[in-house]
Amino acid sequence: MGEIRIGDTAIALGESKTANLFVARLYDYTDVSIPIRVIRGREDGPVLFVSAALHGDELNGVEIIKRLLRSPSLKKICGTLIAVPIVNVFGFNNRSRYLPDRRDLNRSFPGRDDGSLASQIAYLFRTEVVEKCTHGLDLHTGALHRTNLPQIRTNFQDKELVKLAKAFGAPVVLDASLPDGSLRATSGKVPVLLYEGGEALRFDEFAIKAGLAGTIRLMRHLKMLPPSTKPKPTRRSFLAQSSYWVRAPQSGTLRVLRHIGDWVRKDSLLGVISNPFGEDSVKIFSKEAGVVIGKTNIPLVNRGDALFHLATADKIDPRIMDFPGFADLAVEQQFDD
């Protein structure tokens, strides 16, 4: 592959450059651009994009990319890394998930060059970045006031994606549907993994370290980086074929008894909702065995609110639930590079 061009910036083999992809202007005529760092090895190879803040308030991915770009491993890169720490620059600067018109950028793909602002940004990112790559990794977090266990979401019907997901090595790999208009659903022939970890507008060190180590493992799997010289740590990924939310049967305050990374059996007690006097309480139970991959962080709940997100599979060895939860394991041991 010869030079790669992003916007007006051309990057040849062996070069590292920053490209600013113009998006639009603000009311005061200030330019708004997507900042992109391109690092190319001296030898050709896979072209991987790593993107974050597609939802502007999801910050862990920004920090993961920041640390990735400082990694000494990149000095020996083969192929090309296209790092896009902030795709939704409008939402990022406004601490918002959405664009100014309240559209969700990750429901606006493949986009159009003459559509809404969200559609135009989706089109720009797809044509200038995604279509020039061989692989992709899109970094996300839970929504506002919700925490996600580090996890990869992918399509189990695609064997190539499953191999990539296993190479990443997150605690959980979830077979997840492709939402209409999402980046994953419209990436064409470019296999894209989606990483989830932590909460919106918060740094989560566990999720950041897991995401960074997983990204480096993925690059090693693609032979973009040399193999690790360190002994491989003990690591396990739970392959979850489905997931479900446990919702509040009544309003009140929630006392959480299970946390992200915890294994639970069917009918395990997850929490208790009660009124301000501690009366009229109702217990919240799991519907099926699995692992808690997400939960609310707000104890004030309304009837119908999503409280706990559990990943499950057709067959789960009950013995696995007797081990510590993923979140209890030392980050340095489980996710060491």
ZATOR-944254 format. One record per residue (C-alpha): residue number from 1; residue in one letter; z, x negated, y. Coordinates in steps of 0.5 Angstrom, whole numbers, padded with zeros to 4 digits. Each point is the difference from the previous one (the first is absolute). Layout:
<pos=NUM code=A w=Z u=X v=Y>;
...
! end
This chain:
<pos=1 code=M w=0000 u=0000 v=0000>;
<pos=2 code=G w=-0002 u=-0003 v=0007>;
<pos=3 code=E w=0004 u=0002 v=0006>;
<pos=4 code=I w=0004 u=0006 v=0001>;
<pos=5 code=R w=-0001 u=0004 v=0006>;
<pos=6 code=I w=0006 u=0005 v=0003>;
<pos=7 code=G w=-0002 u=0003 v=0007>;
<pos=8 code=D w=-0003 u=-0006 v=0004>;
<pos=9 code=T w=0004 u=-0005 v=-0004>;
<pos=10 code=A w=-0004 u=-0004 v=-0005>;
<pos=11 code=I w=0005 u=-0004 v=-0006>;
<pos=12 code=A w=-0003 u=-0005 v=-0004>;
<pos=13 code=L w=0002 u=-0003 v=-0006>;
<pos=14 code=G w=0006 u=-0005 v=0001>;
<pos=15 code=E w=0002 u=0004 v=0007>;
<pos=16 code=S w=0006 u=0004 v=0002>;
<pos=17 code=K w=-0001 u=0004 v=0006>;
<pos=18 code=T w=0003 u=0006 v=0004>;
<pos=19 code=A w=-0005 u=0006 v=0001>;
<pos=20 code=N w=0002 u=0006 v=0005>;
<pos=21 code=L w=-0004 u=0006 v=-0002>;
<pos=22 code=F w=-0001 u=0005 v=0006>;
<pos=23 code=V w=0002 u=0007 v=-0001>;
<pos=24 code=A w=0000 u=0003 v=0006>;
<pos=25 code=R w=0004 u=0000 v=0007>;
<pos=26 code=L w=0006 u=0003 v=0003>;
<pos=27 code=Y w=0000 u=0005 v=0006>;
<pos=28 code=D w=0002 u=-0006 v=0004>;
<pos=29 code=Y w=-0007 u=-0004 v=-0003>;
<pos=30 code=T w=0004 u=-0005 v=-0004>;
<pos=31 code=D w=-0003 u=-0002 v=-0006>;
<pos=32 code=V w=0002 u=0002 v=-0007>;
<pos=33 code=S w=-0002 u=-0004 v=-0006>;
<pos=34 code=I w=0002 u=-0001 v=-0007>;
<pos=35 code=P w=0003 u=-0007 v=-0001>;
<pos=36 code=I w=-0003 u=-0004 v=-0006>;
<pos=37 code=R w=0001 u=-0007 v=-0003>;
<pos=38 code=V w=-0005 u=-0002 v=-0005>;
<pos=39 code=I w=0001 u=-0006 v=-0004>;
<pos=40 code=R w=-0005 u=-0003 v=-0004>;
<pos=41 code=G w=0000 u=-0006 v=-0005>;
<pos=42 code=R w=-0005 u=-0005 v=-0001>;
<pos=43 code=E w=-0002 u=0003 v=-0007>;
<pos=44 code=D w=-0003 u=0007 v=0000>;
<pos=45 code=G w=0004 u=0005 v=-0004>;
<pos=46 code=P w=0003 u=0007 v=0000>;
<pos=47 code=V w=0000 u=0003 v=0007>;
<pos=48 code=L w=0007 u=0004 v=0001>;
<pos=49 code=F w=0002 u=0004 v=0005>;
<pos=50 code=V w=0008 u=0002 v=0001>;
<pos=51 code=S w=0001 u=0005 v=0005>;
<pos=52 code=A w=0006 u=0003 v=0003>;
<pos=53 code=A w=0003 u=0005 v=0005>;
<pos=54 code=L w=-0006 u=0005 v=-0001>;
<pos=55 code=H w=0006 u=0005 v=0001>;
<pos=56 code=G w=0002 u=-0003 v=0007>;
<pos=57 code=D w=0008 u=0000 v=-0002>;
<pos=58 code=E w=-0001 u=-0003 v=-0006>;
<pos=59 code=L w=0003 u=-0007 v=0001>;
<pos=60 code=N w=0002 u=-0004 v=-0006>;
<pos=61 code=G w=-0008 u=-0001 v=-0002>;
<pos=62 code=V w=0000 u=-0004 v=0007>;
<pos=63 code=E w=0005 u=-0004 v=-0002>;
<pos=64 code=I w=-0003 u=-0002 v=-0006>;
<pos=65 code=I w=-0006 u=-0002 v=0003>;
<pos=66 code=K w=0003 u=-0004 v=0005>;
<pos=67 code=R w=0004 u=-0004 v=-0006>;
<pos=68 code=L w=-0006 u=0000 v=-0004>;
<pos=69 code=L w=-0004 u=-0004 v=0006>;
<pos=70 code=R w=0006 u=-0005 v=0000>;
<pos=71 code=S w=-0001 u=-0001 v=-0007>;
<pos=72 code=P w=-0001 u=-0007 v=-0002>;
<pos=73 code=S w=-0004 u=0002 v=-0006>;
<pos=74 code=L w=-0006 u=0002 v=0004>;
<pos=75 code=K w=-0002 u=-0007 v=0002>;
<pos=76 code=K w=-0003 u=0000 v=-0007>;
<pos=77 code=I w=-0003 u=0007 v=0000>;
<pos=78 code=C w=-0007 u=0001 v=-0003>;
<pos=79 code=G w=-0004 u=0006 v=0002>;
<pos=80 code=T w=0002 u=0004 v=0007>;
<pos=81 code=L w=0006 u=0003 v=0002>;
<pos=82 code=I w=-0001 u=0006 v=0005>;
<pos=83 code=A w=0007 u=0001 v=0003>;
<pos=84 code=V w=0001 u=0007 v=0004>;
<pos=85 code=P w=0007 u=0001 v=0002>;
<pos=86 code=I w=-0001 u=0006 v=0005>;
<pos=87 code=V w=-0006 u=0004 v=-0001>;
<pos=88 code=N w=0003 u=0006 v=0003>;
<pos=89 code=V w=0002 u=-0003 v=0007>;
<pos=90 code=F w=0001 u=0006 v=0004>;
<pos=91 code=G w=0005 u=0003 v=-0005>;
<pos=92 code=F w=0003 u=-0007 v=0000>;
<pos=93 code=N w=0001 u=-0001 v=0007>;
<pos=94 code=N w=0003 u=0007 v=0000>;
<pos=95 code=R w=0004 u=0000 v=-0006>;
<pos=96 code=S w=-0003 u=0005 v=-0003>;
<pos=97 code=R w=-0004 u=0002 v=-0007>;
<pos=98 code=Y w=-0006 u=0003 v=0004>;
<pos=99 code=L w=-0005 u=-0001 v=0005>;
<pos=100 code=P w=0001 u=0003 v=0007>;
<pos=101 code=D w=-0004 u=0006 v=-0002>;
<pos=102 code=R w=0005 u=0001 v=-0006>;
<pos=103 code=R w=-0005 u=-0002 v=-0005>;
<pos=104 code=D w=0002 u=-0004 v=-0006>;
<pos=105 code=L w=-0005 u=-0006 v=-0001>;
<pos=106 code=N w=0001 u=0000 v=-0007>;
<pos=107 code=R w=-0003 u=0007 v=-0001>;
<pos=108 code=S w=-0006 u=-0002 v=0004>;
<pos=109 code=F w=-0004 u=-0004 v=-0004>;
<pos=110 code=P w=-0006 u=-0002 v=-0001>;
<pos=111 code=G w=0000 u=0002 v=0007>;
<pos=112 code=R w=-0006 u=0001 v=0005>;
<pos=113 code=D w=-0002 u=-0005 v=0006>;
<pos=114 code=D w=-0001 u=0007 v=0004>;
<pos=115 code=G w=0006 u=0004 v=-0002>;
<pos=116 code=S w=0007 u=0000 v=0002>;
<pos=117 code=L w=0004 u=-0006 v=0002>;
<pos=118 code=A w=0003 u=0000 v=-0007>;
<pos=119 code=S w=-0006 u=0001 v=-0003>;
<pos=120 code=Q w=-0003 u=-0006 v=0004>;
<pos=121 code=I w=0005 u=-0005 v=-0001>;
<pos=122 code=A w=0000 u=0002 v=-0008>;
<pos=123 code=Y w=-0008 u=-0001 v=0001>;
<pos=124 code=L w=0001 u=-0007 v=0003>;
<pos=125 code=F w=0005 u=-0002 v=-0005>;
<pos=126 code=R w=-0004 u=0002 v=-0006>;
<pos=127 code=T w=-0006 u=-0003 v=0003>;
<pos=128 code=E w=0002 u=-0007 v=0003>;
<pos=129 code=V w=0006 u=-0001 v=-0005>;
<pos=130 code=V w=0000 u=0004 v=-0007>;
<pos=131 code=E w=-0008 u=-0001 v=-0001>;
<pos=132 code=K w=0000 u=-0007 v=0001>;
<pos=133 code=C w=0006 u=-0001 v=-0006>;
<pos=134 code=T w=0000 u=-0001 v=-0007>;
<pos=135 code=H w=0007 u=0003 v=-0001>;
<pos=136 code=G w=0006 u=0003 v=0005>;
<pos=137 code=L w=0007 u=0001 v=0000>;
<pos=138 code=D w=0003 u=0005 v=0005>;
<pos=139 code=L w=0007 u=0000 v=0002>;
<pos=140 code=H w=0004 u=0006 v=0002>;
<pos=141 code=T w=0008 u=0002 v=0000>;
<pos=142 code=G w=0003 u=0007 v=-0001>;
<pos=143 code=A w=0000 u=0005 v=0006>;
<pos=144 code=L w=0005 u=0001 v=0005>;
<pos=145 code=H w=0007 u=0000 v=-0003>;
<pos=146 code=R w=-0002 u=-0001 v=-0007>;
<pos=147 code=T w=0000 u=-0006 v=-0004>;
<pos=148 code=N w=-0005 u=-0002 v=-0005>;
<pos=149 code=L w=0002 u=-0005 v=-0006>;
<pos=150 code=P w=-0006 u=-0006 v=0000>;
<pos=151 code=Q w=-0005 u=0003 v=-0004>;
<pos=152 code=I w=-0008 u=0000 v=-0001>;
<pos=153 code=R w=-0004 u=0006 v=0000>;
<pos=154 code=T w=-0006 u=0000 v=-0004>;
<pos=155 code=N w=-0005 u=0004 v=-0004>;
<pos=156 code=F w=0002 u=-0001 v=-0008>;
<pos=157 code=Q w=-0007 u=0002 v=-0002>;
<pos=158 code=D w=-0003 u=-0006 v=0004>;
<pos=159 code=K w=0001 u=-0006 v=-0005>;
<pos=160 code=E w=-0001 u=-0005 v=0005>;
<pos=161 code=L w=0005 u=0003 v=0005>;
<pos=162 code=V w=0005 u=0000 v=-0005>;
<pos=163 code=K w=-0001 u=-0007 v=-0002>;
<pos=164 code=L w=0001 u=-0002 v=0008>;
<pos=165 code=A w=0006 u=0005 v=0000>;
<pos=166 code=K w=0003 u=-0004 v=-0006>;
<pos=167 code=A w=-0001 u=-0007 v=0003>;
<pos=168 code=F w=0003 u=0002 v=0007>;
<pos=169 code=G w=0007 u=0002 v=-0004>;
<pos=170 code=A w=0003 u=0005 v=0004>;
<pos=171 code=P w=0006 u=0003 v=-0003>;
<pos=172 code=V w=-0004 u=0007 v=-0001>;
<pos=173 code=V w=-0007 u=0001 v=-0001>;
<pos=174 code=L w=-0002 u=0007 v=0001>;
<pos=175 code=D w=-0006 u=0004 v=-0002>;
<pos=176 code=A w=-0001 u=0004 v=0007>;
<pos=177 code=S w=-0006 u=0005 v=0002>;
<pos=178 code=L w=-0005 u=-0002 v=0005>;
<pos=179 code=P w=0001 u=0004 v=0006>;
<pos=180 code=D w=-0006 u=0002 v=0004>;
<pos=181 code=G w=-0002 u=-0004 v=0006>;
<pos=182 code=S w=0005 u=-0006 v=-0003>;
<pos=183 code=L w=-0002 u=-0007 v=0001>;
<pos=184 code=R w=0000 u=-0001 v=-0008>;
<pos=185 code=A w=-0004 u=0007 v=-0001>;
<pos=186 code=T w=-0006 u=-0003 v=0004>;
<pos=187 code=S w=0000 u=-0007 v=-0001>;
<pos=188 code=G w=-0006 u=0000 v=-0005>;
<pos=189 code=K w=-0001 u=-0006 v=-0005>;
<pos=190 code=V w=0006 u=-0004 v=0004>;
<pos=191 code=P w=0006 u=0001 v=-0005>;
<pos=192 code=V w=0006 u=0001 v=0005>;
<pos=193 code=L w=0008 u=0000 v=-0002>;
<pos=194 code=L w=0005 u=0004 v=0004>;
<pos=195 code=Y w=0007 u=-0003 v=0001>;
<pos=196 code=E w=0006 u=0004 v=0002>;
<pos=197 code=G w=0006 u=-0003 v=0002>;
<pos=198 code=G w=0006 u=0002 v=0005>;
<pos=199 code=E w=0000 u=0005 v=0005>;
<pos=200 code=A w=-0004 u=0001 v=0007>;
<pos=201 code=L w=0003 u=-0003 v=0006>;
<pos=202 code=R w=0005 u=-0005 v=-0004>;
<pos=203 code=F w=-0001 u=-0007 v=-0003>;
<pos=204 code=D w=0002 u=0000 v=-0007>;
<pos=205 code=E w=0001 u=-0007 v=-0003>;
<pos=206 code=F w=0000 u=0002 v=-0007>;
<pos=207 code=A w=-0007 u=0004 v=0001>;
<pos=208 code=I w=-0002 u=-0006 v=0004>;
<pos=209 code=K w=0001 u=-0005 v=-0005>;
<pos=210 code=A w=-0003 u=0004 v=-0006>;
<pos=211 code=G w=-0006 u=0001 v=0004>;
<pos=212 code=L w=-0001 u=-0007 v=0002>;
<pos=213 code=A w=0001 u=-0003 v=-0007>;
<pos=214 code=G w=-0004 u=0006 v=-0003>;
<pos=215 code=T w=-0006 u=-0002 v=0005>;
<pos=216 code=I w=0000 u=-0007 v=-0002>;
<pos=217 code=R w=0000 u=0002 v=-0007>;
<pos=218 code=L w=-0006 u=0004 v=0001>;
<pos=219 code=M w=-0003 u=-0006 v=0004>;
<pos=220 code=R w=0001 u=-0004 v=-0006>;
<pos=221 code=H w=-0002 u=0005 v=-0005>;
<pos=222 code=L w=-0007 u=0000 v=0004>;
<pos=223 code=K w=0000 u=-0008 v=0000>;
<pos=224 code=M w=0000 u=0000 v=0007>;
<pos=225 code=L w=0007 u=-0004 v=0000>;
<pos=226 code=P w=0002 u=-0006 v=-0006>;
<pos=227 code=P w=0005 u=0002 v=-0005>;
<pos=228 code=S w=0007 u=0000 v=0001>;
<pos=229 code=T w=0004 u=-0006 v=-0002>;
<pos=230 code=K w=0006 u=0004 v=0000>;
<pos=231 code=P w=0003 u=0003 v=-0007>;
<pos=232 code=K w=-0002 u=0007 v=0000>;
<pos=233 code=P w=0006 u=0005 v=0002>;
<pos=234 code=T w=0002 u=0005 v=-0005>;
<pos=235 code=R w=-0004 u=0006 v=0003>;
<pos=236 code=R w=-0001 u=0007 v=-0002>;
<pos=237 code=S w=-0005 u=0006 v=0003>;
<pos=238 code=F w=0001 u=0007 v=-0003>;
<pos=239 code=L w=-0007 u=0003 v=-0001>;
<pos=240 code=A w=0002 u=0007 v=0003>;
<pos=241 code=Q w=-0006 u=0006 v=-0002>;
<pos=242 code=S w=0003 u=0005 v=0005>;
<pos=243 code=S w=0006 u=0001 v=0005>;
<pos=244 code=Y w=0003 u=0006 v=0003>;
<pos=245 code=W w=0005 u=0002 v=0006>;
<pos=246 code=V w=0007 u=0003 v=-0001>;
<pos=247 code=R w=0001 u=0005 v=0006>;
<pos=248 code=A w=0006 u=0003 v=0003>;
<pos=249 code=P w=0002 u=0007 v=-0002>;
<pos=250 code=Q w=0004 u=0001 v=0006>;
<pos=251 code=S w=0001 u=-0003 v=0007>;
<pos=252 code=G w=0006 u=-0004 v=0001>;
<pos=253 code=T w=0002 u=-0007 v=0000>;
<pos=254 code=L w=-0002 u=-0005 v=-0006>;
<pos=255 code=R w=0005 u=-0005 v=-0003>;
<pos=256 code=V w=-0005 u=-0004 v=-0004>;
<pos=257 code=L w=0002 u=-0003 v=-0007>;
<pos=258 code=R w=-0006 u=-0003 v=-0002>;
<pos=259 code=H w=-0004 u=-0005 v=0003>;
<pos=260 code=I w=-0007 u=-0003 v=0000>;
<pos=261 code=G w=-0001 u=-0005 v=-0006>;
<pos=262 code=D w=0005 u=0004 v=-0004>;
<pos=263 code=W w=-0002 u=0003 v=-0007>;
<pos=264 code=V w=0002 u=0007 v=-0002>;
<pos=265 code=R w=0000 u=0004 v=-0006>;
<pos=266 code=K w=-0002 u=0008 v=0000>;
<pos=267 code=D w=0005 u=0004 v=0004>;
<pos=268 code=S w=0003 u=-0006 v=0003>;
<pos=269 code=L w=0004 u=0001 v=0006>;
<pos=270 code=L w=-0003 u=-0002 v=0006>;
<pos=271 code=G w=0004 u=0003 v=0006>;
<pos=272 code=V w=0004 u=0005 v=0003>;
<pos=273 code=I w=-0002 u=0005 v=0006>;
<pos=274 code=S w=0006 u=0004 v=0003>;
<pos=275 code=N w=0002 u=0003 v=0007>;
<pos=276 code=P w=0004 u=-0003 v=0005>;
<pos=277 code=F w=0007 u=0002 v=-0003>;
<pos=278 code=G w=-0002 u=-0003 v=-0007>;
<pos=279 code=E w=-0001 u=0007 v=-0003>;
<pos=280 code=D w=-0006 u=0004 v=-0003>;
<pos=281 code=S w=-0002 u=-0007 v=-0003>;
<pos=282 code=V w=-0006 u=0000 v=-0005>;
<pos=283 code=K w=-0002 u=-0006 v=-0004>;
<pos=284 code=I w=-0007 u=-0003 v=0000>;
<pos=285 code=F w=-0003 u=-0002 v=-0007>;
<pos=286 code=S w=-0006 u=-0004 v=-0003>;
<pos=287 code=K w=-0005 u=0004 v=-0003>;
<pos=288 code=E w=-0003 u=-0006 v=-0005>;
<pos=289 code=A w=0002 u=-0007 v=-0002>;
<pos=290 code=G w=-0002 u=-0005 v=0005>;
<pos=291 code=V w=0001 u=-0005 v=0006>;
<pos=292 code=V w=0002 u=0002 v=0007>;
<pos=293 code=I w=-0006 u=-0003 v=0004>;
<pos=294 code=G w=0002 u=0004 v=0007>;
<pos=295 code=K w=0005 u=0003 v=0003>;
<pos=296 code=T w=0002 u=0003 v=0007>;
<pos=297 code=N w=0004 u=-0004 v=0004>;
<pos=298 code=I w=0003 u=0006 v=0004>;
<pos=299 code=P w=0006 u=0004 v=-0002>;
<pos=300 code=L w=-0002 u=0006 v=0004>;
<pos=301 code=V w=-0004 u=0004 v=-0005>;
<pos=302 code=N w=-0004 u=0007 v=0001>;
<pos=303 code=R w=-0002 u=0005 v=-0006>;
<pos=304 code=G w=-0006 u=-0003 v=-0003>;
<pos=305 code=D w=0001 u=-0007 v=0003>;
<pos=306 code=A w=-0003 u=-0006 v=-0005>;
<pos=307 code=L w=0006 u=-0004 v=-0002>;
<pos=308 code=F w=-0001 u=-0004 v=-0006>;
<pos=309 code=H w=-0007 u=-0003 v=-0002>;
<pos=310 code=L w=0000 u=-0002 v=-0008>;
<pos=311 code=A w=-0005 u=-0003 v=-0004>;
<pos=312 code=T w=-0001 u=0002 v=-0007>;
<pos=313 code=A w=-0004 u=-0001 v=-0006>;
<pos=314 code=D w=-0002 u=0003 v=-0007>;
<pos=315 code=K w=0005 u=-0004 v=-0004>;
<pos=316 code=I w=0006 u=-0004 v=0003>;
<pos=317 code=D w=0004 u=-0005 v=-0004>;
<pos=318 code=P w=0007 u=0003 v=0001>;
<pos=319 code=R w=0003 u=-0007 v=-0001>;
<pos=320 code=I w=-0004 u=-0002 v=0006>;
<pos=321 code=M w=0005 u=0004 v=0005>;
<pos=322 code=D w=0006 u=-0004 v=-0002>;
<pos=323 code=F w=-0003 u=-0006 v=0004>;
<pos=324 code=P w=0002 u=-0001 v=0007>;
<pos=325 code=G w=-0005 u=0004 v=0005>;
<pos=326 code=F w=-0006 u=-0004 v=0003>;
<pos=327 code=A w=0004 u=0000 v=0007>;
<pos=328 code=D w=0006 u=-0003 v=-0003>;
<pos=329 code=L w=-0004 u=-0006 v=-0003>;
<pos=330 code=A w=0000 u=-0007 v=0005>;
<pos=331 code=V w=-0006 u=0000 v=0004>;
<pos=332 code=E w=-0001 u=-0007 v=-0001>;
<pos=333 code=Q w=0001 u=0000 v=-0008>;
<pos=334 code=Q w=-0005 u=0006 v=-0001>;
<pos=335 code=F w=-0005 u=-0001 v=0006>;
<pos=336 code=D w=0000 u=-0008 v=0001>;
<pos=337 code=D w=-0007 u=-0003 v=0001>;
! end
